Amino acid sequence: MQICMKCALLDMQGKGCFAAGTQPCCDERKGGCGCSLGFKTRALSSECPLGKWGAELTEEEEDQLKQKLGI
């Protein structure tokens, strides 16, 4: 999240977010993904559309981990 807070794609107003009220987000109007950064930065299988940070797990690995943890 620290990387995102310094990014040119940061949208604190929510105008470039896919879902209203989910800001801060990665502004899709500027080439971002439109995702809520609160959710995106918590997902281990998520990555930055500009390559500033990468996924720690594949989606399948994250699903398996969640299943093991019961979440």
TASUL-V108086 format. One record per residue. SS is DSSP state (@ for helix, = for strand, . for the rest). OMEGA is omega in degrees with one decimal (999 if undefined). Layout:
# TASUL-V108086
ss = <SS/SS>
omega = <OMEGA/OMEGA>
This chain:
# TASUL-V108086
ss = <./././@/@/@/./././=/=/./././././././././././././=/=/./@/@/@/./././././=/@/@/@/@/././././././././././././././././././@/@/@/@/@/@/@/@/@/@/@/./.>
omega = <178.6/177.6/-178.3/-177.9/178.7/-172.1/177.2/179.4/-178.4/175.8/179.4/-177.4/179.4/-178.5/179.5/179.8/175.5/-178.5/-179.9/177.0/-177.9/178.9/1.7/179.7/177.8/-168.6/-180.0/178.6/-179.8/179.4/177.4/-176.1/-179.2/-176.7/171.2/-178.1/175.6/178.7/-175.1/-177.1/176.1/-178.3/-177.1/-179.9/-178.6/177.5/179.3/178.3/177.4/178.4/-179.1/173.4/-174.7/177.4/176.2/-178.9/169.8/177.4/179.7/178.8/178.5/176.8/178.8/178.7/178.9/178.9/178.6/-179.4/179.2/178.4/999>
